[in-house]
Amino acid sequence: MGILEKEGGIKVSLISLHGLIRSNQPELGRDSDTGGQVKYVLELAKELSEQPNVRDVELLTRQIIDDKIDDDYAQLEEEICPHAKIVRIPFGPKRYLAKEKLWPYIEHFVDQTLVHFRRTGLPDVIHGHYADAGLAGAQMARLLHIPFIFTGHSLGRVKKQRLSLGNMDDEKRAKLERRYHFATRVEAEEIALETASMVVTSTNQEVEQQYELYDHYQPDRMEVIPPGVDLSNFAPVDKSWTPSPIADDLKRFLNEPDKPMILTMARPDERKNLGKLVEVYGESEQLQELANLVLVMGGRDDLRELPKAQQRIIKDILYQIDKYDLYGKVAYPKAHGPDEVPDIYRLATTTKGVFINPALTEPFGLTLLEAGATGLPIVATNDGGPRDIIGHCDNGLLIDPLDNEAIEHALLRTLTEPDQWQEWSQAGIEGTRKHYSWSNHARRYLRDLNDILENSPTPSLLDSKVRSRRLPEFDRLIVTDLDNTLTGDPEALAEFNEIIRDREDIGFGIATGRRLDSAMELIEELGLPRPDVMDTDAGTQLHYGDKLTPDLSWRKQIGHAWKPGEIREILDKLPGMYLQEESHLSEYKISYEIDLKEAPSVTKIRRMLRQAGLQAKVVLSLDMYLDILPVRGGSELSMRHLLWKWGFSPENVLVAGDSGNDAGMLLGRTLGVVVGNHAKELNKLRKRPRVYFAKAAHARGVLEGMSYYQFLDNIVIPNDQVDS
């Protein structure tokens, strides 16, 4: 059903997990990739809500309760405008966290958001912004069968390349990985790209040189929709305009404040290349004679309180000012209010100045659009967003950000050719409004979204018959693996069996890589109670109760994009890959025994499938068993489907396992237990919240986990938050 056919319009859920979604907070400067993204998502929410075929827009982000942050970020809901609001989801530590610290809590966000959706209703589309929200949104879209849109903003592969230029030893690479979590971030982006029905990008270069680096790059899903600017605040100078107090602040630095202004506005980040700009100005007598240099670098109370990387850049700039004796020619104010930003551009315009963005790379270019909208000509890096902006608006010059002579020449031309200056000024005023208004962006966005919705089936979980059925009203539920988790310690298993039989308030489920027939045989052999839930075939089959009633809504969606024949054509011929016996294979699971010395790595196998255009999950267990599953399968999705469908609270569900195919269900807001005899691939979960590593092995480890969470009494969660 398309937008125009849907009664009342559609509901859009935008996700941006960094919490700080308003541009008037200095904390935005803490995350180097966050500022432009935050403004983008907020403006998108506003404009979409004003479109006639949109019912509601919600911006899902993170609740933050921190004395260092405005109290507004603790509000669970905040209206942006009519039909658009911010919804802050509590997950992870309450305090502010940089985006690199959020990865261990993504599954918690997913679970909390599912609770929100149960309460308020499903959206018609989910749109994730940046890698972390891309991963979370993709998981929910796969589970709920809702169309997913992705915007990467700053991509992990690209950032890794830029930070790894030159000779770098293994220690430095490892340090970068610990700081930025590139492996996790890139895999999240691959999952988002694999799931997305549409990828919204800002520029053609972003598509051709950045997204093309990914295995799941699909050109037909890429839509270049230029971002907008809230032009209401960036009007050109008129007769009624009077300078704000920031003008007096700049005069304190400058001997001749009426000279034309070479203005740049960027946080002190190495990628912004501010030191190069000061160097060019310092080495050019002509530029110093013609103009002042104004560096607006965010806000700071005490330089020593800034992150060390920002301190280093500002100190380098101060060193160069001293080296070239630029006192009285360079201004670098400590702070400015958000309402003063348009006035800074206007001040530069009244002096017949120029705005420059000398960044090494610029995917977005928001400040260029703001400057152009006020009538200030621009000089910008020949990369990403600026190429499209100047291509559309014809309001300035592109430069190589590493070429001192080219930078100087572009600035001199702008400052010394008044007719050209006037032409570029007017072109910027008109071009930004024509090509970069949010209304144009929203109309393009909804046009493409309508095509997606018209070809998307109604989510099966919206079926009222499905939603009305209930499992028995258990107070709590235990779901555990079979092999090596319950097996291996008969005495402990007998204790576990006794607890399950004696406690009618506790439901019992099995999650196993075995087929259903094989799992039931082992359950009989072990003398286990008849499970209430059977999650078999590595999270691809769900059955309930004594009659093993199949979950029809799960079965309806599991086969999405599943092409087992084509997968086997690629993998059967690989060295070190041995297809398991027929009894270990099933409709939605291809299983191999793998010799790690001969076979390609799991990463390479994933890449082979992706490059062949095949969507699948690749799961290694015990360093010898490799399962290939549909993208909508796996224990993480089967477990969440179970909780969503039957309304179980994750806090009342204990899950236990020992190997890689259990990893998915161990993450999130359920109570995870890893038994002591676990495979080494689960060690990566040691820093994850709500994952308890038992010392005891087999069923004794499950009992230890039950004791740790006091699962038989009043449940406690000692490991709810684990710092990453």
Secondary structure, DSSP 4 states (H G I P E B T S, - for coil): --GGGSTT-EEEEEE-TTS---TT-GGGGGSTTTHHHHHHHHHHHHHHHTSTTEEEEEEEEE----TTS-GGGG-SEEEEETTEEEEEEP-S-SS---GGG-GGGHHHHHHHHHHHHHHH---SEEEEEHHHHHHHHHHHHHHHT--EEEE-SS-HHHHHHHHT-S---HHHHHHHHHHH-HHHHHHHHHHHHHH-SEEEES-HHHHHHTGGGSTT--GGGEEE------GGG-PPP-TT----THHHHHHTT-SSTTS-EEEEE--S-GGG-HHHHHHHHHT-HHHHHH-EEEEE----S-GGGS-HHHHHHHHHHHHHHHHTT-TTTEE--S---GGGHHHHHHHHHHTT-EEEE--S--SS-HHHHHHHHTT--EEEESSSHHHHHHHHH--EEEE-TT-HHHHHHHHHHHHH-HHHHHHHHHHHHHHHHHHS-HHHHHHHHHHHHHHHHHTSPPPGGG-HHHHH------SEEEEE-STTTTTT-HHHHHHHHHHHHH-TTEEEEEE-SS-HHHHHHHHHHHTPPPPSEEEETTTTEEEETTTTEE-HHHHHHHTTT--HHHHHHHHTTSTTEEEPPGGG-BTTBEEEEE-TTTSPPHHHHHHHHHHTT---EEEEETTTEEEEE-TT-SHHHHHHHHHHHHT--GGGEEEEE-SGGGHHHHSSSSEEEE-TT--GGGGGGTTSTTEEE-SS-HHHHHHHHHHHTTTTSS---TTS----
